[in-house]
Amino acid sequence: MEKIIFKTIVRLRRLAFFRVTDRTLMMLMPLAVVGSIFQFLWQSVFSPTSLISNIFYFDKWLPDQIFNASWYACQGVTSVIFGTFGLFTAYFSAQYTARLYQKDAQMAGVSGMLALLLCAYRFRDIRDFQLSFNWRFLNINSFLFALLIGFGTGLIFRFLGTDYHHRHAESAQVIKQRAFNSFRPMLATWLIGLVIGILASLVHVRMIATNFYQFFQSQGQNNLNLGIFIPLLLLALLLNWCGIGQPLVSLTAGGDSATNVANLNYALTHGSSWNVPNPYVGNSLYQSYGKFGGNGLTLVILIGILIFIKKNDIARVARWSFIPTLFGSNQGALIGIPIILNPLFLLPYVFLPVVNMLLAASMIAIHLIPASAYNVLSGTPGPLYAFIATNGNWQALIFSMLLFAFDILLYLPIVKMAKDVQDEIDLLNDEEAGYEYVK
């Protein structure tokens, strides 16, 4: 069975789309890792409501000017990197698709970026000739959309472009000929992007997307029926694995909902979170037991990699991403390992958080652990979330640690296979490039 899975995953990873995806993710890894580090500093260190800031009493001894300047700087770097992430995705996706078919990769990359901008442009909001974009299409939560735009651009260059072999040095005449040869595929790409952008404006795609995300948000805040919340969570995790992150953010961001407020008031009145009126709030169960530092239990994957893989590029990314992921900023790991669009991680990424939630709900039902009801400071390490959300209940902490260890054990064989698959892919890639592979 393991050999069948291994061979199937290798075949999938050898398809053109996944080969382009792998190369795109590799090039985006530094951006994602740096962005996650600054996001960690922004939300978990230099935020007045963060755990680290309150532990070290930054407000008591650190000058406000330095604290505020650090907050703005980290917030700015994070927003710029993750807010424009789609542009780089479209560029590298188009570039590697064109290169795969021996076409002009650089011109394809530029075309992919412009096509994405045309798709995201707000044609109905033109005022005084100022540029106006739907930034939701350009940020990291729309990774799949940008990837597909770039891949489609590369395919247009495949069929309309001329063959091209990249050289280290080119004469002015060669560069001019490249520009003329790229005119037809670039024009076709931009026309398609223009049509998509205009159609998106005419049918109010922005409003449709907003309503879609608001539906997830309302369900996350108000729905106490796990029979409805869990299918929505499965869908949101699947979309997140594909590179569409906003539904999961909307679904699990209901910390200040009426149900959570009712639980908090009861806990404050009675001195504990035992017997709260709403013990099975979906977003509380997910934050306490279904996340552990990152969507799809990303922290568990990193620990599995660090245990099993000692010297490897994946282990290096895992080390760089570990601290940010521990405090809830896991984009570096999702892109750098990679976990997004990696077929081997699909099932555990989607289903294991739900298994954790159901086990936790069972423990709450038989009164072995209390429900999570208290407010938790931002940047609280995932394995400690339930402990703090139950006001320091040791039973919740012990259960969290056992569940955390259980998840690591389940992920270890998947991590081992992921390494073997990557080694096989690297071998095939090097053979294609004419290099001798050395383990």
C-alpha positions in Angstrom: 0.0 0.0 0.0 2.8 2.4 0.9 4.5 1.8 -2.4 1.3 2.4 -4.3 0.8 5.7 -2.5 4.5 6.7 -3.1 4.3 6.0 -6.8 1.0 7.8 -7.1 2.3 10.9 -5.4 5.5 10.9 -7.5 3.3 10.7 -10.7 1.2 13.6 -9.5 4.2 15.7 -8.6 5.6 15.0 -12.1 2.6 16.6 -13.8 3.3 19.9 -15.4 1.0 21.9 -13.0 2.6 20.4 -9.9 6.1 20.8 -11.3 5.4 24.5 -11.9 3.8 24.8 -8.5 6.9 23.2 -6.8 9.3 25.6 -8.5 7.1 28.6 -7.8 6.8 27.7 -4.1 10.6 27.3 -3.9 11.2 30.8 -5.2 8.5 32.2 -3.0 9.9 30.5 0.2 12.2 33.4 1.3 9.3 35.9 1.0 7.0 33.7 2.9 9.5 32.9 5.7 10.5 36.6 6.1 6.9 37.6 6.0 6.0 35.1 8.7 8.8 36.3 10.9 7.7 39.9 10.7 4.1 38.8 11.2 5.2 37.0 14.4 7.0 40.2 15.6 3.9 42.3 14.7 1.2 40.2 16.3 3.0 38.3 19.0 5.7 40.7 20.2 5.0 44.3 19.5 1.3 44.1 20.0 -0.2 45.5 23.3 -2.5 42.4 23.5 0.2 39.8 22.8 1.3 37.3 25.4 5.0 38.1 25.0 4.4 41.9 25.4 2.5 41.3 28.6 5.0 38.8 30.0 7.9 41.2 29.6 5.9 44.3 30.5 7.0 46.2 27.4 4.5 49.0 28.3 6.4 49.6 31.6 10.0 50.0 30.5 10.1 50.2 26.7 9.6 53.8 25.3 6.3 54.2 23.5 8.2 55.6 20.5 10.3 52.5 20.1 7.3 50.2 20.7 5.1 51.9 18.3 7.8 52.3 15.6 8.5 48.6 15.9 4.8 47.7 15.6 4.4 49.9 12.5 7.5 48.6 10.9 6.6 45.0 11.4 3.0 45.6 10.3 4.2 47.4 7.2 6.7 44.7 6.1 4.1 42.0 6.7 1.3 43.8 4.8 3.6 44.6 1.8 4.9 41.1 1.5 1.6 39.2 2.0 -0.5 41.9 0.3 1.4 41.7 -3.0 2.2 38.0 -2.8 0.0 37.1 -5.7 2.1 39.3 -8.1 5.2 37.3 -7.4 3.2 34.0 -7.6 1.9 34.9 -11.0 5.3 36.0 -12.2 7.1 32.8 -11.2 4.3 30.5 -12.2 4.2 32.0 -15.7 8.0 32.0 -15.9 8.4 28.3 -15.0 5.5 27.2 -17.2 7.1 28.9 -20.2 10.5 27.6 -19.4 9.1 24.1 -19.1 8.1 24.3 -22.8 11.2 26.2 -23.9 9.6 29.6 -24.4 10.6 33.0 -23.2 10.2 32.8 -19.5 11.0 36.4 -18.5 8.5 37.9 -20.9 5.9 35.3 -19.7 6.5 36.3 -16.1 5.9 40.0 -16.9 2.8 39.1 -18.8 1.5 37.0 -15.9 1.9 39.9 -13.5 0.1 42.3 -15.7 -2.7 39.8 -16.4 -3.3 39.4 -12.7 -3.4 43.2 -12.2 -6.0 43.4 -15.0 -8.1 40.7 -13.3 -7.9 42.5 -10.0 -8.5 46.0 -11.4 -11.8 47.7 -10.3 -13.1 48.9 -13.6 -16.3 50.3 -12.1 -14.5 52.3 -9.4 -12.4 54.6 -11.7 -12.1 58.1 -10.0 -9.8 60.8 -11.3 -7.8 58.1 -13.2 -6.4 56.7 -9.9 -5.5 53.0 -9.9 -7.9 50.9 -7.8 -7.4 47.2 -7.3 -9.3 44.5 -5.5 -6.4 43.7 -3.2 -8.0 40.4 -2.1 -7.1 39.0 -5.5 -3.4 40.0 -5.0 -2.7 38.8 -1.4 -1.4 35.5 -0.1 -4.9 34.2 0.7 -5.6 34.1 -3.1 -2.5 32.2 -3.9 -4.3 29.6 -6.1 -5.9 32.3 -8.2 -2.6 33.9 -8.9 -0.9 30.6 -9.6 -3.6 29.6 -12.2 -3.3 33.0 -13.9 0.5 32.5 -14.2 0.1 28.9 -15.3 -2.4 29.9 -18.0 -0.1 32.7 -19.1 2.7 30.2 -19.6 0.4 27.9 -21.6 -0.5 30.8 -23.9 3.2 31.3 -24.5 3.6 27.6 -25.1 1.1 27.7 -28.0 1.6 31.2 -29.4 5.2 32.0 -28.5 8.4 31.0 -30.3 11.0 28.6 -29.0 13.7 30.3 -26.9 16.8 29.1 -25.1 18.0 31.4 -22.3 21.5 32.7 -22.6 23.8 34.4 -20.1 24.7 37.2 -22.5 22.5 38.6 -25.3 23.1 41.2 -27.9 20.7 44.1 -28.4 19.5 42.5 -31.6 18.6 39.3 -29.8 16.7 41.2 -27.1 14.8 43.2 -29.8 13.8 40.0 -31.5 12.6 38.5 -28.2 10.4 41.5 -27.8 8.8 41.1 -31.2 8.4 37.3 -30.8 6.6 37.8 -27.5 4.2 40.4 -28.8 1.5 37.9 -29.8 1.3 35.8 -26.6 1.6 38.9 -24.4 -1.2 40.6 -26.2 -3.4 37.5 -26.0 -2.7 37.2 -22.2 -3.5 40.8 -21.5 -6.8 40.6 -23.5 -7.9 37.6 -21.5 -6.9 39.3 -18.3 -8.9 42.4 -19.4 -12.0 40.3 -20.2 -11.8 38.5 -16.9 -11.4 41.8 -15.0 -14.3 43.5 -16.8 -16.6 40.4 -16.3 -15.6 40.3 -12.6 -16.6 43.9 -12.3 -19.9 43.5 -14.2 -21.1 40.5 -12.2 -19.9 42.0 -8.9 -17.5 39.2 -8.1 -16.2 41.3 -5.2 -19.6 41.3 -3.6 -20.1 37.6 -4.2 -16.8 36.8 -2.6 -17.6 39.1 0.3 -20.9 37.4 0.9 -19.3 34.0 0.7 -16.7 34.9 3.3 -19.3 36.6 5.5 -21.3 33.3 5.4 -18.3 31.5 6.8 -17.9 34.2 9.4 -21.5 34.1 10.6 -21.4 30.3 10.9 -18.2 30.5 12.9 -19.7 33.0 15.3 -23.2 31.7 15.8 -23.4 28.0 14.9 -23.2 25.7 17.9 -24.1 22.6 15.9 -20.9 20.8 15.2 -22.7 18.8 12.6 -22.8 22.0 10.5 -19.6 23.6 11.7 -17.3 20.7 11.0 -18.3 20.2 7.3 -17.7 23.9 6.8 -14.4 23.6 8.5 -13.4 20.6 6.3 -14.3 22.8 3.2 -12.3 25.7 4.6 -9.3 23.6 5.4 -9.4 22.1 1.9 -9.6 25.5 0.3 -6.7 26.6 2.6 -4.6 23.7 1.4 -5.4 24.7 -2.2 -4.1 28.3 -1.4 -7.4 30.0 -0.7 -7.1 31.1 2.9 -9.9 33.6 3.6 -12.8 31.1 4.3 -10.8 29.5 7.1 -9.8 32.9 8.5 -13.5 34.0 8.4 -14.8 30.8 9.9 -12.4 30.6 12.9 -12.2 34.3 13.8 -15.3 34.5 16.1 -13.6 35.0 19.4 -16.0 37.9 20.3 -19.2 36.2 19.2 -22.3 36.2 21.5 -21.8 32.6 22.3 -18.2 33.1 23.5 -19.2 36.2 25.5 -22.0 34.2 27.2 -19.4 31.5 28.1 -17.0 34.0 29.4 -19.6 35.8 31.5 -20.6 32.4 33.0 -17.0 31.5 33.7 -16.2 34.8 35.4 -19.4 34.6 37.5 -18.8 31.0 38.6 -15.0 31.1 38.8 -14.4 28.3 36.2 -15.4 27.2 32.7 -17.0 23.9 33.8 -20.7 23.7 32.8 -20.7 26.8 30.5 -23.9 27.2 28.6 -22.2 26.6 25.2 -19.5 24.0 25.6 -19.2 23.0 21.9 -18.4 26.3 20.2 -16.7 25.4 17.0 -14.1 28.1 16.7 -13.1 27.6 20.4 -12.6 23.9 19.9 -10.6 24.6 16.7 -8.4 27.2 18.3 -7.8 25.1 21.4 -7.3 21.6 19.9 -7.6 21.7 16.1 -4.8 24.2 15.3 -1.8 23.8 17.7 0.1 26.7 16.2 -1.0 26.7 12.6 -3.8 25.7 10.2 -3.8 21.9 9.5 -1.5 21.4 12.6 1.5 22.9 10.8 3.5 23.0 14.0 3.1 19.2 14.3 4.4 18.8 10.7 7.5 20.9 11.6 8.3 18.9 14.7 7.9 15.7 12.6 10.4 17.1 10.1 12.9 18.2 12.7 12.7 14.7 14.4 13.0 12.7 11.2 15.0 14.9 8.8 18.4 16.1 10.2 20.2 17.7 7.2 18.0 18.8 4.4 16.7 22.0 2.8 13.3 21.1 4.2 14.7 20.8 7.7 16.3 24.2 7.3 13.0 25.8 6.4 11.4 24.0 9.3 13.9 25.5 11.7 13.4 29.0 10.2 9.6 28.7 10.4 9.4 27.0 13.8 9.2 30.0 16.2 6.8 32.0 14.0 4.6 28.9 13.6 4.7 28.2 17.4 3.2 31.6 17.9 0.6 31.3 15.1 2.3 32.7 12.0 2.6 29.7 9.7 2.8 31.1 6.2 6.5 30.4 5.9 6.0 26.7 6.6 3.0 26.4 4.3 4.9 27.8 1.4 8.4 26.7 2.3 8.0 23.0 3.1 5.7 23.1 1.0 2.4 22.0 2.5 0.1 24.0 0.1 -0.9 21.9 -2.9 1.3 19.0 -1.7 -0.9 15.9 -2.3 0.8 13.9 0.4 -0.3 16.3 3.1 -3.9 16.7 1.9 -5.8 14.2 4.0 -4.0 14.8 7.3 -4.1 18.6 6.8 -7.9 18.5 6.3 -9.1 15.7 8.6 -6.7 15.5 11.6 -7.8 18.9 13.1 -11.4 17.7 13.0 -10.4 14.4 14.7 -8.8 16.5 17.4 -11.9 18.6 17.8 -14.2 15.5 18.1 -11.9 13.9 20.7 -11.9 17.2 22.7 -15.7 17.4 22.4 -15.9 13.9 23.7 -13.7 14.7 26.7 -15.9 17.8 27.5 -19.0 15.7 27.2 -17.9 13.2 29.8 -16.5 16.1 32.0 -12.9 15.1 31.9 -11.9 18.6 30.7 -13.7 21.9 30.8 -14.7 24.0 27.8 -12.4 26.8 26.6 -14.1 30.1 27.7 -11.5 32.6 28.8 -9.9 35.2 26.5 -6.4 34.3 25.3 -3.8 36.8 24.4 -2.6 36.9 20.8 0.6 34.9 20.1 -0.1 32.3 22.7 1.7 29.1 21.7 -0.7 26.6 20.2 -0.1 23.7 22.7 -0.8 26.1 25.6 -4.0 27.7 24.2 -6.4 25.3 25.9 -4.6 25.6 29.2 -5.0 29.4 29.2 -8.5 29.4 27.7 -9.6 27.2 30.7 -7.9 29.5 33.2 -5.0 27.2 33.9 -6.9 23.9 34.1 -4.2 21.1 34.3 -6.5 18.4 32.9 -6.9 20.5 29.7 -3.1 20.9 29.5 -2.4 17.2 30.0 -5.0 16.3 27.3 -3.5 18.9 25.0 0.0 17.5 25.4 -1.3 13.9 24.8 -3.2 15.0 21.8 -0.2 16.9 20.5 2.0 13.8 20.9 -0.6 11.7 19.2 -0.7 14.0 16.2 3.1 13.9 15.9 3.1 10.1 15.8 0.5 10.1 13.1 2.4 12.6 11.0 5.8 10.9 11.3 5.2 8.3 8.5 3.8 11.0 6.3 6.9 13.2 6.8 9.1 10.2 6.0 7.3 9.5 2.8 7.4 13.3 2.0 11.2 13.2 2.2 11.4 10.1 0.0 9.1 11.6 -2.6 11.1 14.8 -2.6 14.4 12.8 -3.0 12.8 11.0 -6.0 11.6 14.2 -7.5 15.0 15.8 -7.1 16.6 12.8 -8.7 14.3 13.0 -11.7 14.8 16.8 -12.0 18.6 16.5 -12.0 18.5 13.6 -14.5 16.4 15.8 -16.8 18.9 18.7 -16.4 21.8 16.4 -17.1 23.4 16.5 -13.6 24.6 13.6 -11.6 22.5 13.3 -8.4 24.5 12.8 -5.2 22.7 12.0 -2.0 
